Amino acid sequence: MAIEKASHPKVDESSWSVRAELATPPEEVVLEKQFLRFREVATDFVKELNADFTAGRDSSKAVRFNLQIIRKVFSKWSIEILILLYSLRIMGFEELRKSLEGVSARILSEKLKTLEKLGLVERRIISARPPRVHYKLTEKGLTVAEIGQPVLLYLRYSEGLYA
């Protein structure tokens, strides 16, 4: 006895997003559209900048440079430092060290120096007895943190953690 394969009607894939929208609560549809609009604006912005600045440049060199920056900024403890300084604005060395459970004073000092060299963190010596040091984000650091906010919001939203 031969078994016949069931024939499936051809599905119009363009209707999938419409069906998904109908099954999704309206506020989530609006939010998803806002993220898509943001993505388009950000993509256009990057394309414009690349058109102005990358003409005739070695793309493999640009990729290596981007990876160097990413490894420094998003390395262990660096991103945590940036998030703390963005949230609390100004912190002392010991306050940072205590907030970052498990980081040694030596590693924290190295990470802060790296972030200073990148122009993301500013170090201020407070003349007091004993002398104290405060750290805060520079304007460049604030820009990086604020540009990163939509990425974090989108990831939280896409994981169902948006609150």
N, C-alpha and C positions, 0 to 999 in steps of 0.2 A: 504494500500500500504506500503510495507516494504522498509525502506531506508537502502541501503547497505553502509557499511563503506568503504571508499576509502582505498585501500591498498597502503601503502607507501613502496617504495623500501628500503631495508636495507642500511643504510649509514655506510660507512667505516670511523670511527672516526679518524683513523690515518692520513687521508688525510686532516683533518681540518686545521692543522697547515700549510700545503702546500698551501691550498687555501687562508688562512689568509696572508701568505707571498706574494702571487701573488697580493693581493689587497692592500698591504702596500707598501709605497714608499721604494725604496732600502736603503736609508740612515737610515730609522727607523728600517728596518730588521737588519742591521748591528749593530745598537745601542742596540737593544733588545738582539741580540746574545752576545754582549759584557757584558751586565748586567747578562745574564744567565751564562756566563763563570766566571764572578766575583763571582756570588753566589756559583758556584761549588767549586771554589778555597777557598772561605771563609768557606764553609761547611766542606771541607776536613781539613782545618787548625784547626777548632774547634774540629773536631773528633780526630785529632792527639793530641791536648792539653788535651782533656777530657780523652783520653786513658792513658796519662801519669799522670794526676793529680787527677782523680776522682775514681780510683780503691778503692773500699771498703768504699767510703764516702756515707753518708746519702743524697739521692737525694732530699728529701723534705726539708732538712736543706739548701741545695744548692739553691733551688727555693726561700725559704724565704730570704736568703742572697741576691740573685739577685734582688728580689723585693725591699728590703731595699735600695740597691744602686740606682736602677731605680727611686724610689720615691725621693731620695735626689738629684740626678743629673738632672732629668727631671721635677722637681717640678717647680711651678710658680716662675719666676724670675731667677732661677738657669740656665736654658737653655738659657735664654735671655742674661745673664751675660757671659756665655761661648761663645755664638755667637758673642757678641760685642767684647770680648777680642780676639777672633780668628781673627775677621775682622780688628780691629784697633791695635792689638798687645799690647799696653800699654795704660792704662787709669787711671786717677785720680778718687777718690771717687765721687767728685761732678760731674765730667764729666759723670760717670756711672749713677749717680742718675738722672741727667737731660736727659740722653738718654733713661732711662726707665721710661716713663711717668706713674705716679701713684704709684710708689714705695716710701715708706717712708724711711728715713735715717736708722731707726731702723731695718726694714726688710732687707734692702740692706746689712747692717752690718752683720746681722745674716747669710744671704745667703753666703756672702763672707767668713765668718768664717767657715761655713760648707764646702764650696768648698776648702778652705785651708786645713782643716782637712783631706779631701779626697785626698789631694795632687794634685789637679787640678789647683789651683790658687796660685800664689806667691804674697805676700804683701811686698812692699819695702817702708821704711820711708825715705823720702828725707829731709836731714838736710838743711833747708832754713828758712827764716823768712817770714811768719809763716811756721812751719813744714808741709810737704805735704806727702801724701801717694799715691803710684802708685801700680796698680795691673796688672799682666800679667799671661798668662797661663804658667804652668810648662811644662816640657818635656812630662810628663804624660797627662796633659791637652791638649797639642798640638796633641798627639797621639789619644786621644779620639775624638777630633774635626776632625782630618783628616780621621779617620776610619768612622766617621759619614757622611763625604762628599758624598760617593757613595750612601748611603741611601737617603739623601736629593735629590741628582741628579735623582735617580730612581723614587722617589715619584713625583718630578716635571715633569719628562718625562712621567710617567704613567698618569698624570693629564693633559697632553697636554701643560704644562707650560715650556717646555725645551727651553731655549734661551741662 
